[in-house]
Every structure is written in C-alpha cells, then in structure tokens.
Amino acid sequence: MEIFLKLAIGANVLGAEAVESAEVGSFGLNFNIFEANLVNLAIVAGVLIYFGRGFLGKTLVDRRAAIETALKDAEDRKKKAVSALAEQQQKLAQAQGEADKIRASGQEAAAAAKAEIAAKAEQDIQRMREAANQDLNADQARVINELRQRVAALAIQRVESELPSRLNDSVQQQLIDRSIAMLVGGDQ
C-alpha cells in the first residue's frame, strides 16, 4: 500500500512540475484528470504494472502456494477420514457380529438352562411321588398291622368271654382226649 501512495505522491509532484514547465512552453505531462484522463491512466497503469509486478506477483505466488498446501492438507485429511471411517465401519461390523454371537450363545444357554431346570423339576416331582407312595405304603402297612393287632386282641377277648360258657366238663374231656390222640397218633 505504501508503494501506491509513494507512486501517487511522485505522480502528483511530476504533474506539478509539468504544469510549471508547460507555462514556460516546454513539453510536460498534464495531470489534470479532467483534461488528460486517458494518458494519465495509461501512465499510472504502466507504473503500477512495472513496479507492482514483483510485489503483486510474489503475493499471488505465496497465496497460490498457501491455497495448494491447504488443498493438499484437506485432501490428506479427507483420505484419513475415509480410511478411519472404513476402519470404524469394519469394527462396527465385527462388534455387531460378536453381539450376534453373544446373543445366540445366550439364547442357547438359556434354552439349555430351561431344559435342565425342567428335567430337574421332573426328577424332583418323581422323587416326591415316590416318597409320597413310600409314606402311603408305610402308613398303610402300619394301619393294617394295628388293625390285625386289634382284631387279634378282640378275638382273644371274645374267646375268653365265650370260652367259660361253651366249655363244660364233657367238652373239656373230649378236647383233652382228642389232643392226646393227636399227640399219640403224630408220634407214630
């Protein structure tokens, strides 16, 4: 920006000198914009191109290099992002595969546990039935044994109560004779 200011000041000074020399009758530049606009613009453009070319060219080259570097960096970041995305998608697919395997394994384990629990429950029910049958049989045998003892006790009581009335002297003598005959006949 300073260069342009210096050029403008220099042109203004030259214009002032040219006006002074024109008054004397010599050749000079007319820097009055309204009087000699095209010539002045061509001169200023030429000076700007001649002196500004190096500065402007260097600035444009630097800017171009910076843009190219930024584009290369952006392309590199894009490639890295694409490869990272592909890697993460692959990891996601692997994780989903593992999750499916774990889910299937869990379902198989649950089915096996269910079958095992059902079999164990069936065994427990069978054992309970057998225990109940054993208890029932034991109770039945105990009751039958108690009934036999009662019947035997009642039968003995009844015989003892009826025996004196039915057993008279003649019946007793016949019973003794029969018993002796059986003993004598059994020894032979």
C-alpha positions in Angstrom: 0.0 0.0 0.0 2.9 2.3 0.7 4.2 1.8 -2.8 1.0 3.1 -4.3 1.0 6.1 -2.0 4.6 6.9 -3.0 3.7 6.5 -6.7 0.7 8.7 -6.3 2.7 11.4 -4.5 5.5 11.1 -7.1 3.0 11.4 -9.9 1.5 14.5 -8.2 4.9 16.1 -7.9 5.7 15.3 -11.5 2.3 16.7 -12.5 3.1 19.9 -10.6 6.5 20.3 -12.3 4.9 19.6 -15.7 2.3 22.3 -15.2 5.1 24.7 -14.3 7.1 23.8 -17.3 4.1 23.9 -19.6 3.7 27.5 -18.7 7.2 28.2 -20.0 6.3 26.4 -23.3 8.0 23.2 -22.9 6.8 19.6 -23.1 5.2 18.2 -20.0 2.6 15.9 -18.6 -0.9 17.1 -17.9 -2.0 15.5 -14.6 -5.3 17.2 -14.6 -7.7 14.3 -14.6 -10.4 16.1 -16.4 -8.1 17.4 -19.2 -5.9 14.4 -19.9 -7.6 11.4 -18.3 -6.6 8.6 -20.7 -3.0 9.4 -20.9 -2.7 9.7 -17.1 -4.5 6.4 -16.6 -2.2 4.7 -19.0 0.9 6.1 -17.3 -0.3 5.2 -13.8 -1.3 1.7 -15.0 2.2 1.2 -16.6 4.0 2.4 -13.5 1.8 0.1 -11.3 2.4 -2.8 -13.6 6.2 -2.2 -13.7 6.8 -1.6 -10.0 3.9 -3.6 -8.6 4.5 -6.7 -10.7 7.2 -8.1 -8.4 5.3 -7.3 -5.2 2.0 -8.4 -6.6 3.5 -11.5 -8.3 5.2 -12.6 -5.1 2.0 -12.1 -3.1 0.0 -14.1 -5.7 2.6 -16.9 -5.7 2.6 -17.0 -1.9 -1.2 -17.1 -1.9 -1.3 -19.8 -4.5 1.2 -21.9 -2.6 -0.8 -21.4 0.6 -4.0 -22.5 -1.2 -2.3 -25.5 -2.8 -0.9 -26.5 0.7 -4.3 -26.1 2.2 -5.9 -28.2 -0.6 -3.3 -30.9 -0.1 -3.9 -30.9 3.6 -7.6 -31.0 3.1 -7.2 -34.0 0.7 -4.9 -35.8 3.1 -7.4 -35.2 6.0 -10.2 -36.4 3.7 -8.2 -39.6 2.9 -7.5 -40.2 6.5 -11.1 -39.6 7.4 -12.3 -42.0 4.7 -9.8 -44.7 5.9 -10.8 -44.0 9.6 -14.5 -44.3 8.6 -13.9 -47.6 6.8 -11.9 -48.9 9.8 -14.7 -47.9 12.2 -17.3 -49.4 10.0 -15.3 -52.6 9.9 -15.0 -52.5 13.7 -18.8 -51.9 13.9 -19.5 -54.9 11.7 -17.2 -57.0 13.9 -18.9 -55.7 17.0 -22.3 -56.5 15.6 -21.1 -60.0 14.6 -19.8 -60.5 18.2 -23.1 -59.2 19.6 -25.0 -61.6 17.4 -22.7 -64.5 18.5 -23.2 -63.5 22.2 -26.9 -63.2 21.7 -27.1 -66.6 20.1 -24.9 -68.1 22.8 -27.1 -66.5 25.4 -30.2 -67.9 23.8 -28.6 -71.4 23.6 -27.5 -71.2 27.2 -31.0 -70.0 28.3 -32.6 -72.9 26.3 -30.1 -75.4 27.9 -30.8 -74.0 31.4 -34.5 -74.1 30.8 -34.3 -77.8 29.7 -32.1 -78.6 32.7 -34.4 -76.9 35.1 -37.4 -78.7 33.5 -35.6 -82.1 33.8 -34.6 -81.3 37.4 -38.2 -80.3 38.3 -39.4 -83.5 36.7 -36.9 -85.5 38.8 -38.0 -83.7 41.9 -41.7 -84.4 41.1 -40.8 -88.1 40.6 -38.9 -88.2 43.9 -41.8 -86.5 45.7 -44.2 -89.0 44.2 -42.0 -91.9 45.2 -41.6 -90.5 48.7 -45.4 -90.0 48.9 -46.0 -93.6 47.7 -43.5 -94.9 50.3 -45.1 -92.8 53.0 -48.5 -94.1 51.9 -47.4 -97.7 51.8 -45.7 -97.3 55.2 -48.9 -95.8 56.7 -51.0 -98.5 55.0 -48.8 -101.2 56.5 -48.8 -99.6 59.9 -52.6 -99.3 59.8 -53.0 -102.9 58.6 -50.7 -104.0 61.4 -52.6 -102.0 64.0 -55.9 -103.5 62.7 -54.5 -107.0 62.9 -53.4 -106.4 66.5 -56.9 -105.1 67.4 -58.7 -107.9 65.6 -56.5 -110.4 67.4 -57.0 -108.7 70.7 -60.7 -108.5 70.1 -60.8 -112.2 69.0 -58.9 -113.2 72.2 -61.2 -111.2 74.3 -64.3 -112.7 72.8 -62.9 -116.2 73.0 -62.1 -115.7 76.7 -65.5 -114.3 77.3 -67.3 -117.1 75.5 -65.0 -119.9 76.5 -66.3 -120.4 80.0 -69.9 -120.6 78.8 -69.2 -123.1 76.0 -66.6 -125.2 77.7 -68.2 -127.6 80.1 -66.8 -130.8 81.6 -67.8 -133.1 78.8 -66.5 -130.8 76.1 -63.3 -130.4 78.1 -62.9 -134.2 78.3 -63.4 -134.6 74.6 -60.9 -131.9 73.8 -58.3 -133.5 76.1 -58.9 -136.9 74.5 -58.6 -135.5 71.0 -55.4 -133.7 71.9 -53.9 -136.8 73.4 -55.0 -138.9 70.3 -53.3 -136.4 68.0 -50.2 -136.5 70.1 -50.1 -140.2 70.2 -51.0 -140.5 66.5 -48.5 -137.9 65.5 -45.5 -139.7 67.1 -46.1 -142.9 65.2 
